[in-house]
Amino acid sequence: MTREEAITIIKTIVYMACEEDDFPEGADEAIDMAIEALKADTVEVVRCKDCKHKYVSGNGTTQYYVCDFMDAQFEDEGYCHHGERSEE
């Protein structure tokens, strides 16, 4: 889910829960605070299995991921700060 999708969901939930005439005082401010929290300086986690720096190595029965960037072996769900999503 993207931040924009999360923001839309938050706004929809709040507005659906309230009638226009009984919208709680401070609700707009709370929504804005939640949106700002979602806009925090975050980085997408790219799992090794989805990273452009990985390649599969091993023989026919035993295969594993190797990070071309770090020259190390990783699990499918592993990740690091060098991860970049593959275009594949």
C-alpha positions in Angstrom: 0.0 0.0 0.0 1.3 3.4 -0.9 1.2 6.4 1.4 -1.4 8.1 -0.8 -3.6 5.0 -0.6 -3.3 5.0 3.2 -4.2 8.7 3.3 -7.3 8.1 1.2 -8.3 5.3 3.5 -7.8 7.4 6.7 -9.9 10.2 5.3 -12.6 7.9 4.0 -12.9 6.1 7.4 -13.2 9.3 9.4 -15.7 11.0 7.0 -17.8 7.8 6.8 -17.9 7.5 10.6 -19.2 11.1 11.0 -22.2 12.9 9.7 -21.3 16.3 8.3 -23.1 18.1 11.1 -21.6 16.1 13.9 -18.0 16.0 12.6 -15.9 16.0 15.8 -14.0 19.2 16.7 -10.3 18.7 15.9 -10.9 15.8 13.5 -9.4 17.7 10.5 -6.4 18.4 12.6 -6.1 14.7 13.6 -6.3 13.7 10.0 -3.6 16.2 9.0 -1.4 14.9 11.8 -1.9 11.3 10.6 -1.1 12.3 7.1 2.1 14.0 8.2 3.1 10.9 10.1 2.6 8.9 6.9 4.8 11.4 5.0 7.7 10.8 7.5 11.1 10.2 6.0 10.7 6.5 5.3 12.3 4.1 2.8 10.6 1.3 1.0 11.9 -2.1 2.1 13.0 -4.2 -0.8 13.3 -7.9 0.0 16.3 -9.8 -1.5 14.0 -11.9 -3.6 12.8 -8.7 -5.4 16.1 -6.9 -5.5 18.0 -6.1 -8.7 21.3 -6.9 -7.0 20.4 -10.6 -6.4 21.1 -13.6 -8.5 20.2 -17.3 -7.9 23.1 -19.6 -7.4 23.6 -23.3 -6.5 23.0 -26.6 -8.2 19.7 -28.0 -9.4 18.6 -29.2 -5.9 19.9 -26.4 -3.7 19.4 -22.9 -4.9 20.0 -19.7 -2.9 20.1 -16.0 -3.4 23.4 -14.2 -3.6 23.7 -10.4 -3.4 25.8 -9.1 -6.2 26.2 -5.8 -4.4 27.4 -7.3 -1.1 28.8 -10.6 -2.4 26.8 -12.5 0.3 24.1 -15.1 0.5 20.6 -14.2 1.8 17.2 -15.7 2.4 14.1 -14.7 0.3 12.8 -12.4 3.0 16.2 -10.9 3.8 16.8 -7.2 3.1 19.4 -4.5 3.5 19.7 -0.7 3.0 21.2 -1.3 -0.5 18.1 -3.0 -1.8 16.6 -1.7 -5.1 13.5 -3.1 -6.7 14.2 -5.1 -9.8 12.4 -4.0 -13.0 11.5 -7.6 -13.8 
